[in-house]
Structures are given as C-alpha cells and as structure tokens.
Amino acid sequence: MLKRTFLYLLCFTALSAGAQIRKRTFSQRELGFFGGASYYIGDINPRIHFKASHPAFGAFFRYAYSYRYAFRFGLNYGELSGNDALSNEADQKERNLNFRTKIYEANAIAEFNFVEYRIGHDRYKFTMYVFAGLAGYYFNPKAKVDGGYESLRTAHTEGQSKSYPKFQMSIPFGIGLKWNVGEKCGLGIEWGPRRTFTDYLDDIKGAYPDFVGEGSSGGLTDRTENGSAAAGGMRGNPSTRDWYFYYGLTLNIKLPDPRKQCHGAGRKGRR
C-alpha cells in the first residue's frame, strides 16, 4: 500500500510539474525545526500506524528556488520499539519478542508544492506538498531481558554469519501542509514514511537457528515462556522489509537574503 502511494505521489508531482505553464523563480533560505514522534512497522507491529510512538525531533535547512520547488537537508532523531506481549495475536504473545532502538537520520529531500507558496508573501500563504529523497540512518536494536537491555545485533539471534550494518540507507517520502504565520515564519505538519532495505530494525527476519532448543528460553533468540521454539521454525516474515516513520510539526524561519543586505528588503509581496 505504501509503495503504491509513493508511486502515485511521484506521478502526480511529475504531471503537475509538466502542466505548470508559468514558473516563478526566486530564492529563499529557511532554517527549520521539527518536533513530533517516530514509530515503526515490522514483524512485531505489522499493520497499526502510530502505535508505540516515541518523541522525535530534528532540524533542517530548506532552499526554495521557486514558488513550487524546494530542497532541504536535515537531521532527525527518534526511537522505535515493539513488544509481542502487547499484541492481541496469540502467536505473537507466544513468541514473546521485544526490541527498542534509537534512530539517527541524515536526509536530503526535494519538495513540490501543489500551489504557489512563499513565507512572508501576502498572497501565497498556504499549500499542501509532497516530498521524496534519500536518507542514511543509524540503528542498534536491543531487547529487554531480565530487567536490563542487551544488544541484539552482535548476538546473531537467527544464526547470521555476520552482524548486519548499523548504518543503512532509506527512502523518505510523504505529504504535508505548510502555511505562513508572519513575515518571517511558517508552520507545517507532515507525515513521512521511510522505506528501508533491511528486515532487522527489530532484529527479526526469518527462522529460528539450528542452535535453538531446550534450555534456551529467556535468551536473546528464544524468549518464549516455555522454550517452545524449534530449529527452522518461523521467527518472522522474511518476505517483507521494516519501515520507520516520522510525523509532527515544523517551524520554518526565513533567513536574510545576503544579496539584499546592501539594497534593502523591498516591499512585502512584491515578488
């Protein structure tokens, strides 16, 4: 569903850009701040959006080179978690896995405004927009065991021959609204899925390894209450990849245009 939505957004953007007859050009630089939450979709939470959300925040620099298009470069921080014990599914309760990880992201994103928009302009005050780009992120999942948290990546819980990388790439995309609140400030609200290329955000991908068996209950691989996991039994769904999400509010502050420092700022709404 998210993949189809992404394709629809890209097609709509391309069609809208092609239909644009008159291109207004100007340059505007903004410093932005993000505050909201993060969550994940994966083997522990396969379908419920916004579940187990955690506080998230970030900062970015946006460069708008027309009333329709902008680029931004940002840093985000968030946290992801999941717990089978909180599921309504009997098989998940039996599996009894959990994880949490902090997630640090650096991104480069392109934006397209559905209508013309510019902070400080008296006509172009509001727009819906879509965005897409590329991001790199860091994660390191841990599990709560016996009252403390233990690292999962180096435990090779599914018999991996080597640890999966802590630094990986994702494709951020999404949709938002933004509007002026004054001469120099704008507010926004956005929701941004991240399509990853790993199934190990939660350290769960495929089958129980050969070494699982009696006596392993309470360990990092088999955490079922009665040690019922069997070698080769399904621990997760290997045909899917994990996703993480950011959503929340943005505050954008228009930066002074260095080219106008010696010539005056001009009149509001002139361009």
VEXZA-796867 format. One record per residue (C-alpha): residue number from 1; residue in three letters; chain; x, z, y. Coordinates in Angstrom, 3 decimals. Last residue first. Layout:
// VEXZA-796867
<NUM; 'ALA'; 'A'; <X; Z; Y>> ...
// end
This chain:
// VEXZA-796867
<271; 'ARG'; 'A'; <7.864; -5.990; 39.309>> <270; 'ARG'; 'A'; <6.453; -4.328; 42.454>> <269; 'GLY'; 'A'; <4.617; -1.597; 40.629>> <268; 'LYS'; 'A'; <6.210; 1.181; 42.667>> <267; 'ARG'; 'A'; <8.187; -0.124; 45.640>> <266; 'GLY'; 'A'; <11.918; -0.688; 45.526>> <265; 'ALA'; 'A'; <14.490; 1.668; 44.036>> <264; 'GLY'; 'A'; <17.036; 1.261; 46.772>> <263; 'HIS'; 'A'; <19.898; -1.234; 47.065>> <262; 'CYS'; 'A'; <23.011; 0.805; 46.338>> <261; 'GLN'; 'A'; <21.683; 2.667; 43.305>> <260; 'LYS'; 'A'; <19.643; -0.343; 42.253>> <259; 'ARG'; 'A'; <22.068; -1.842; 39.723>> <258; 'PRO'; 'A'; <22.576; 1.583; 38.126>> <257; 'ASP'; 'A'; <18.885; 1.729; 37.148>> <256; 'PRO'; 'A'; <18.002; 5.403; 37.046>> <255; 'LEU'; 'A'; <16.776; 6.699; 33.676>> <254; 'LYS'; 'A'; <13.115; 6.752; 32.739>> <253; 'ILE'; 'A'; <12.260; 9.855; 30.734>> <252; 'ASN'; 'A'; <10.413; 9.452; 27.428>> <251; 'LEU'; 'A'; <8.658; 12.317; 25.625>> <250; 'THR'; 'A'; <7.683; 11.625; 22.033>> <249; 'LEU'; 'A'; <5.064; 13.258; 19.834>> <248; 'GLY'; 'A'; <4.797; 13.547; 16.064>> <247; 'TYR'; 'A'; <5.341; 11.884; 12.723>> <246; 'TYR'; 'A'; <8.359; 11.421; 10.472>> <245; 'PHE'; 'A'; <8.114; 10.242; 6.884>> <244; 'TYR'; 'A'; <10.050; 10.179; 3.626>> <243; 'TRP'; 'A'; <9.595; 7.844; 0.686>> <242; 'ASP'; 'A'; <10.761; 8.025; -2.930>> <241; 'ARG'; 'A'; <11.076; 4.992; -5.158>> <240; 'THR'; 'A'; <8.828; 3.980; -8.044>> <239; 'SER'; 'A'; <9.312; 2.538; -11.547>> <238; 'PRO'; 'A'; <11.347; 5.503; -12.838>> <237; 'ASN'; 'A'; <8.327; 7.876; -12.869>> <236; 'GLY'; 'A'; <9.498; 11.402; -13.606>> <235; 'ARG'; 'A'; <10.512; 13.796; -16.401>> <234; 'MET'; 'A'; <9.370; 11.547; -19.230>> <233; 'GLY'; 'A'; <10.515; 12.768; -22.641>> <232; 'GLY'; 'A'; <13.839; 11.414; -23.918>> <231; 'ALA'; 'A'; <15.051; 14.844; -25.028>> <230; 'ALA'; 'A'; <12.064; 17.193; -25.222>> <229; 'ALA'; 'A'; <10.841; 19.627; -22.546>> <228; 'SER'; 'A'; <8.886; 22.620; -23.915>> <227; 'GLY'; 'A'; <11.174; 25.355; -22.609>> <226; 'ASN'; 'A'; <8.299; 27.825; -22.446>> <225; 'GLU'; 'A'; <7.964; 28.178; -18.677>> <224; 'THR'; 'A'; <9.035; 24.614; -17.984>> <223; 'ARG'; 'A'; <12.174; 24.552; -15.862>> <222; 'ASP'; 'A'; <14.095; 22.031; -17.907>> <221; 'THR'; 'A'; <16.944; 20.370; -15.984>> <220; 'LEU'; 'A'; <18.006; 23.082; -13.499>> <219; 'GLY'; 'A'; <17.889; 25.974; -15.931>> <218; 'GLY'; 'A'; <14.999; 28.378; -16.493>> <217; 'SER'; 'A'; <14.269; 26.989; -19.947>> <216; 'SER'; 'A'; <17.421; 25.568; -21.549>> <215; 'GLY'; 'A'; <17.238; 27.801; -24.601>> <214; 'GLU'; 'A'; <15.651; 25.185; -26.823>> <213; 'GLY'; 'A'; <16.382; 21.674; -25.707>> <212; 'VAL'; 'A'; <17.834; 19.420; -23.079>> <211; 'PHE'; 'A'; <21.229; 17.945; -23.983>> <210; 'ASP'; 'A'; <19.881; 14.472; -24.681>> <209; 'PRO'; 'A'; <18.590; 14.025; -21.128>> <208; 'TYR'; 'A'; <14.976; 14.371; -19.927>> <207; 'ALA'; 'A'; <13.677; 11.021; -18.739>> <206; 'GLY'; 'A'; <13.310; 9.246; -15.403>> <205; 'LYS'; 'A'; <13.588; 9.880; -11.668>> <204; 'ILE'; 'A'; <13.504; 13.419; -10.332>> <203; 'ASP'; 'A'; <16.192; 14.799; -7.995>> <202; 'ASP'; 'A'; <13.554; 15.188; -5.213>> <201; 'LEU'; 'A'; <15.171; 12.644; -2.888>> <200; 'TYR'; 'A'; <16.397; 11.052; -6.126>> <199; 'ASP'; 'A'; <14.306; 7.919; -6.514>> <198; 'THR'; 'A'; <16.549; 5.913; -4.215>> <197; 'PHE'; 'A'; <16.259; 2.784; -2.090>> <196; 'THR'; 'A'; <14.260; 4.380; 0.715>> <195; 'ARG'; 'A'; <11.251; 3.120; 2.690>> <194; 'ARG'; 'A'; <10.880; 5.424; 5.658>> <193; 'PRO'; 'A'; <7.368; 5.873; 7.048>> <192; 'GLY'; 'A'; <6.930; 6.370; 10.814>> <191; 'TRP'; 'A'; <3.893; 7.814; 12.541>> <190; 'GLU'; 'A'; <3.861; 7.814; 16.340>> <189; 'ILE'; 'A'; <2.601; 9.590; 19.455>> <188; 'GLY'; 'A'; <3.901; 8.822; 22.914>> <187; 'LEU'; 'A'; <4.363; 10.267; 26.370>> <186; 'GLY'; 'A'; <5.919; 8.617; 29.422>> <185; 'CYS'; 'A'; <7.882; 9.908; 32.372>> <184; 'LYS'; 'A'; <9.428; 8.554; 35.596>> <183; 'GLU'; 'A'; <6.594; 7.710; 37.998>> <182; 'GLY'; 'A'; <4.015; 9.691; 36.118>> <181; 'VAL'; 'A'; <2.251; 10.318; 32.821>> <180; 'ASN'; 'A'; <2.573; 6.798; 31.462>> <179; 'TRP'; 'A'; <1.311; 5.920; 27.976>> <178; 'LYS'; 'A'; <2.525; 5.381; 24.445>> <177; 'LEU'; 'A'; <0.773; 4.805; 21.120>> <176; 'GLY'; 'A'; <2.374; 4.421; 17.710>> <175; 'ILE'; 'A'; <2.943; 2.420; 14.554>> <174; 'GLY'; 'A'; <5.448; 2.366; 11.743>> <173; 'PHE'; 'A'; <8.749; 1.219; 10.342>> <172; 'PRO'; 'A'; <11.951; 2.823; 9.065>> <171; 'ILE'; 'A'; <13.948; 1.033; 6.355>> <170; 'SER'; 'A'; <16.304; 3.389; 4.539>> <169; 'MET'; 'A'; <20.017; 3.694; 3.791>> <168; 'GLN'; 'A'; <21.961; 6.335; 1.874>> <167; 'PHE'; 'A'; <24.439; 9.184; 2.352>> <166; 'LYS'; 'A'; <24.271; 11.902; -0.325>> <165; 'PRO'; 'A'; <25.300; 9.391; -2.967>> <164; 'TYR'; 'A'; <24.066; 9.895; -6.563>> <163; 'SER'; 'A'; <26.296; 12.024; -8.770>> <162; 'LYS'; 'A'; <27.977; 10.421; -11.756>> <161; 'SER'; 'A'; <27.276; 9.759; -15.448>> <160; 'GLN'; 'A'; <23.676; 10.865; -14.986>> <159; 'GLY'; 'A'; <22.311; 13.129; -17.737>> <158; 'GLU'; 'A'; <18.940; 13.734; -16.117>> <157; 'THR'; 'A'; <19.890; 17.000; -14.413>> <156; 'HIS'; 'A'; <23.284; 15.726; -13.315>> <155; 'ALA'; 'A'; <24.089; 19.198; -11.869>> <154; 'THR'; 'A'; <26.031; 17.673; -8.976>> <153; 'ARG'; 'A'; <22.910; 16.563; -7.102>> <152; 'LEU'; 'A'; <20.774; 19.582; -7.935>> <151; 'SER'; 'A'; <22.299; 22.275; -5.703>> <150; 'GLU'; 'A'; <21.023; 25.784; -6.363>> <149; 'TYR'; 'A'; <18.629; 27.835; -4.258>> <148; 'GLY'; 'A'; <18.022; 31.536; -4.887>> <147; 'GLY'; 'A'; <15.205; 33.726; -6.215>> <146; 'ASP'; 'A'; <15.772; 32.981; -9.902>> <145; 'VAL'; 'A'; <15.856; 29.210; -9.332>> <144; 'LYS'; 'A'; <14.743; 27.433; -6.170>> <143; 'ALA'; 'A'; <15.959; 23.860; -6.377>> <142; 'LYS'; 'A'; <18.279; 21.979; -4.018>> <141; 'PRO'; 'A'; <18.289; 18.393; -2.778>> <140; 'ASN'; 'A'; <21.193; 17.079; -0.651>> <139; 'PHE'; 'A'; <20.168; 14.492; 1.958>> <138; 'TYR'; 'A'; <21.934; 12.343; 4.560>> <137; 'TYR'; 'A'; <20.384; 9.334; 6.293>> <136; 'GLY'; 'A'; <21.130; 5.817; 7.485>> <135; 'ALA'; 'A'; <18.462; 3.841; 9.247>> <134; 'LEU'; 'A'; <17.351; 0.243; 9.800>> <133; 'GLY'; 'A'; <14.553; -1.185; 11.905>> <132; 'ALA'; 'A'; <10.822; -1.510; 12.401>> <131; 'PHE'; 'A'; <8.355; -0.764; 15.178>> <130; 'VAL'; 'A'; <4.736; -1.267; 16.117>> <129; 'TYR'; 'A'; <3.116; -0.574; 19.474>> <128; 'MET'; 'A'; <-0.150; 0.508; 21.082>> <127; 'THR'; 'A'; <-0.069; 0.360; 24.848>> <126; 'PHE'; 'A'; <-0.816; 2.248; 28.058>> <125; 'LYS'; 'A'; <0.168; 2.250; 31.743>> <124; 'TYR'; 'A'; <0.812; -1.389; 32.631>> <123; 'ARG'; 'A'; <-0.917; -1.443; 36.026>> <122; 'ASP'; 'A'; <0.656; 1.294; 38.207>> <121; 'HIS'; 'A'; <4.126; 0.851; 36.720>> <120; 'GLY'; 'A'; <6.197; 4.012; 36.363>> <119; 'ILE'; 'A'; <6.974; 3.541; 32.667>> <118; 'ARG'; 'A'; <6.351; -0.063; 31.623>> <117; 'TYR'; 'A'; <3.851; -1.640; 29.273>> <116; 'GLU'; 'A'; <2.449; -5.088; 28.518>> <115; 'VAL'; 'A'; <0.049; -5.152; 25.597>> <114; 'PHE'; 'A'; <0.652; -5.025; 21.838>> <113; 'ASN'; 'A'; <4.100; -3.558; 22.475>> <112; 'PHE'; 'A'; <6.887; -4.544; 20.043>> <111; 'GLU'; 'A'; <9.647; -2.113; 19.149>> <110; 'ALA'; 'A'; <13.051; -2.622; 17.500>> <109; 'ILE'; 'A'; <14.784; 0.308; 15.772>> <108; 'ALA'; 'A'; <18.327; 1.535; 15.132>> <107; 'ASN'; 'A'; <18.430; 4.816; 13.219>> <106; 'ALA'; 'A'; <20.524; 7.908; 12.468>> <105; 'GLU'; 'A'; <18.910; 10.392; 10.083>> <104; 'TYR'; 'A'; <19.561; 13.937; 8.890>> <103; 'ILE'; 'A'; <17.440; 15.304; 6.066>> <102; 'LYS'; 'A'; <17.328; 18.902; 4.891>> <101; 'THR'; 'A'; <16.388; 19.192; 1.255>> <100; 'ARG'; 'A'; <13.888; 21.090; -0.867>> <99; 'PHE'; 'A'; <13.079; 20.974; -4.525>> <98; 'ASN'; 'A'; <10.632; 22.079; -7.196>> <97; 'LEU'; 'A'; <9.982; 21.471; -10.895>> <96; 'ASN'; 'A'; <7.331; 23.221; -13.005>> <95; 'ARG'; 'A'; <6.842; 20.505; -15.669>> <94; 'GLU'; 'A'; <3.759; 22.379; -16.932>> <93; 'LYS'; 'A'; <2.272; 22.568; -13.443>> <92; 'GLN'; 'A'; <2.940; 18.856; -13.108>> <91; 'ASP'; 'A'; <1.173; 18.088; -16.379>> <90; 'ALA'; 'A'; <-1.842; 20.168; -15.341>> <89; 'GLU'; 'A'; <-2.336; 18.353; -12.034>> <88; 'ASN'; 'A'; <-3.659; 20.505; -9.166>> <87; 'SER'; 'A'; <-0.148; 20.857; -7.761>> <86; 'LEU'; 'A'; <1.271; 24.000; -6.128>> <85; 'ALA'; 'A'; <3.480; 24.887; -9.113>> <84; 'ASP'; 'A'; <4.909; 21.368; -9.032>> <83; 'ASN'; 'A'; <6.677; 22.175; -5.750>> <82; 'GLY'; 'A'; <7.829; 19.708; -3.118>> <81; 'SER'; 'A'; <10.106; 19.746; -0.095>> <80; 'LEU'; 'A'; <11.454; 17.654; 2.760>> <79; 'GLU'; 'A'; <13.149; 18.824; 5.966>> <78; 'GLY'; 'A'; <13.749; 17.140; 9.298>> <77; 'TYR'; 'A'; <16.384; 15.993; 11.780>> <76; 'ASN'; 'A'; <16.365; 12.740; 13.719>> <75; 'LEU'; 'A'; <18.981; 10.767; 15.666>> <74; 'GLY'; 'A'; <18.137; 7.696; 17.703>> <73; 'PHE'; 'A'; <18.825; 4.166; 18.861>> <72; 'ARG'; 'A'; <16.061; 2.208; 20.554>> <71; 'PHE'; 'A'; <15.293; -1.415; 21.237>> <70; 'ALA'; 'A'; <12.464; -2.709; 23.389>> <69; 'TYR'; 'A'; <10.045; -5.614; 23.645>> <68; 'ARG'; 'A'; <6.727; -6.268; 25.381>> <67; 'TYR'; 'A'; <7.185; -5.569; 29.106>> <66; 'SER'; 'A'; <10.711; -6.912; 28.855>> <65; 'TYR'; 'A'; <14.273; -5.685; 28.228>> <64; 'ALA'; 'A'; <13.362; -2.142; 27.242>> <63; 'TYR'; 'A'; <16.369; -0.025; 26.221>> <62; 'ARG'; 'A'; <15.498; 3.223; 24.468>> <61; 'PHE'; 'A'; <17.924; 6.095; 23.809>> <60; 'PHE'; 'A'; <16.868; 8.625; 21.200>> <59; 'ALA'; 'A'; <16.450; 12.315; 20.412>> <58; 'GLY'; 'A'; <15.123; 14.185; 17.391>> <57; 'PHE'; 'A'; <12.853; 16.857; 15.985>> <56; 'ALA'; 'A'; <11.235; 17.921; 12.737>> <55; 'PRO'; 'A'; <9.093; 20.873; 11.646>> <54; 'HIS'; 'A'; <8.066; 20.750; 7.971>> <53; 'SER'; 'A'; <5.122; 19.030; 6.281>> <52; 'ALA'; 'A'; <4.221; 20.159; 2.773>> <51; 'LYS'; 'A'; <1.412; 17.591; 2.509>> <50; 'PHE'; 'A'; <1.224; 15.097; 5.383>> <49; 'HIS'; 'A'; <0.207; 12.274; 3.025>> <48; 'ILE'; 'A'; <-1.033; 13.059; -0.484>> <47; 'ARG'; 'A'; <-0.046; 10.364; -3.019>> <46; 'PRO'; 'A'; <2.841; 11.070; -5.405>> <45; 'ASN'; 'A'; <3.812; 14.600; -4.347>> <44; 'ILE'; 'A'; <6.189; 15.864; -7.054>> <43; 'ASP'; 'A'; <7.310; 12.388; -8.117>> <42; 'GLY'; 'A'; <7.573; 11.022; -4.600>> <41; 'ILE'; 'A'; <6.035; 11.091; -1.119>> <40; 'TYR'; 'A'; <7.866; 13.152; 1.514>> <39; 'TYR'; 'A'; <7.272; 15.138; 4.671>> <38; 'SER'; 'A'; <8.505; 15.404; 8.258>> <37; 'ALA'; 'A'; <7.100; 17.025; 11.395>> <36; 'GLY'; 'A'; <6.800; 16.722; 15.149>> <35; 'GLY'; 'A'; <9.033; 16.651; 18.210>> <34; 'PHE'; 'A'; <10.850; 13.588; 19.512>> <33; 'PHE'; 'A'; <12.883; 13.281; 22.710>> <32; 'GLY'; 'A'; <13.609; 10.119; 24.675>> <31; 'LEU'; 'A'; <16.080; 8.952; 27.291>> <30; 'GLU'; 'A'; <14.935; 5.681; 28.820>> <29; 'ARG'; 'A'; <16.557; 2.547; 30.173>> <28; 'GLN'; 'A'; <14.571; -0.222; 31.815>> <27; 'SER'; 'A'; <15.475; -3.874; 32.112>> <26; 'PHE'; 'A'; <13.199; -6.604; 33.386>> <25; 'THR'; 'A'; <11.716; -9.768; 31.979>> <24; 'ARG'; 'A'; <8.095; -10.821; 31.904>> <23; 'LYS'; 'A'; <7.459; -13.466; 29.265>> <22; 'ARG'; 'A'; <4.492; -15.758; 29.861>> <21; 'ILE'; 'A'; <2.873; -17.591; 26.970>> <20; 'GLN'; 'A'; <2.911; -14.914; 24.280>> <19; 'ALA'; 'A'; <1.356; -16.521; 21.243>> <18; 'GLY'; 'A'; <4.608; -16.614; 19.311>> <17; 'ALA'; 'A'; <5.223; -12.928; 19.976>> <16; 'SER'; 'A'; <1.734; -12.055; 18.824>> <15; 'LEU'; 'A'; <2.156; -14.071; 15.663>> <14; 'ALA'; 'A'; <5.515; -12.453; 14.864>> <13; 'THR'; 'A'; <4.201; -8.959; 15.571>> <12; 'PHE'; 'A'; <1.116; -9.516; 13.430>> <11; 'CYS'; 'A'; <3.252; -10.802; 10.583>> <10; 'LEU'; 'A'; <5.608; -7.806; 10.805>> <9; 'LEU'; 'A'; <2.724; -5.340; 10.871>> <8; 'TYR'; 'A'; <1.021; -7.024; 7.917>> <7; 'LEU'; 'A'; <4.274; -6.904; 5.932>> <6; 'PHE'; 'A'; <4.673; -3.179; 6.604>> <5; 'THR'; 'A'; <1.067; -2.514; 5.614>> <4; 'ARG'; 'A'; <1.631; -4.389; 2.361>> <3; 'LYS'; 'A'; <4.697; -2.247; 1.597>> <2; 'LEU'; 'A'; <2.765; 0.921; 2.461>> <1; 'MET'; 'A'; <0.000; 0.000; 0.000>> 
// end
